Amino acid sequence: MIFGSENAVPKYSVISMLDISYELTRTKKEKPDQTKLGFGRYFTDHMFIMNYTEGKGWHSPRILPFQNISLSPAAMVFHYAQEMFEGLKAYRTPAGEVQLFRPEKNIERMNNTNERMCIPKVNPDDALQAIRAIVDVDRDWVPSVEGASLYIRPFIIASDPYLGVRISNEYLFIIILSPVGAYYEQGINPVKIYVENEYVRAVKGGTGFAKVGGNYAASLIGQKKAEEMGYAQVLWLDGIHRKYIDEVGAMNVFFVIDGKVVTPSLDDGNILPGVTRASCIELLKSWGIPVSERRISIDEVVEAHKSGKLSEAFGTGTAAVISPIGELNHGEKMILNDGKIGPISQRLYDNLTGIQWGKLEDPFGWTCKV
Ligand code: COI
């Protein structure tokens, strides 16, 4: 039951490599109202934790009751931000089963981030085993109401107590779980986006492609500015030319111009290789809708809007899935598709969420049961 339950799809490694120890809680928490979850406010009964020590590698994998952790105030993560995180979800199918969506993609990205941040890599099989084990222990926390899921947050922090600037010799790999509803209060309704012209999120050679807290910390000021002006989020432009589109808020971004779908390419290393982004590209290709990954300037978007060729724009991410853009402000306001969700955004949302929640067939083999 704990790992590799009978219905597990054997496409993933089922060789138990981590010897996980279990300390289960005696006092289970009261579960929140599934219709009022919001995002990231509630945490389940347990957590996974594993240590890294130089010379010993990753060791002591364990599942514990959800609890505070104790760290030295000198722990390097607090001072030099050597850390990373991931985000994926577990979904309740109509048959009551629990499934994950492309966890191997998150694990691959986790190790790419680790490489950039000089954090030791985690054996992908071990990472998958840890994710499955913690979800299995807290499987009764996977919500069953429409649109709700269990958000899985693996993260690694440098725990070495040392104030010199160097690579940490000690780390903690932790996985916590949070039952979630819609990321944005507006749900799938289109959001208003401000094109940021002062601050940037990433530059070539930086950490834009990596999932690190620093990227999000640096973005907060733009988000604050946008919110003060009545916008939900920011459209980020590149840090060098200040004209090529990077991401929208904490999501990848897509535009539908003249019937063709375009999204910024990953080539410059600025863009997070989103799992939802990759899945949208694959779905669009499977439907025969032209989709290209390339540089897109804000001028091209403005021109396309002026000539009536910009029919849709939307953000993609694990948390919000698809977030349509109803208005873009780049000096002047551009209203997209009358502020309503467009047909391509809707089709992607319906199909992705259908596969994720097990309501539609999964022709790509993206899901795996826990
Ligand atoms: C995602 O949607 O994948 C995200 O990374 C959002 C998260 C930072 C809350």
Boltz pocket constraint, residues with backbone or C-beta under 6 A from the ligand:
constraints:
  - pocket:
      binder: B
      contacts: [[A, 87], [A, 250], [A, 251], [A, 316], [A, 317], [A, 318], [A, 319], [A, 320], [A, 321]]
      max_distance: 6.0
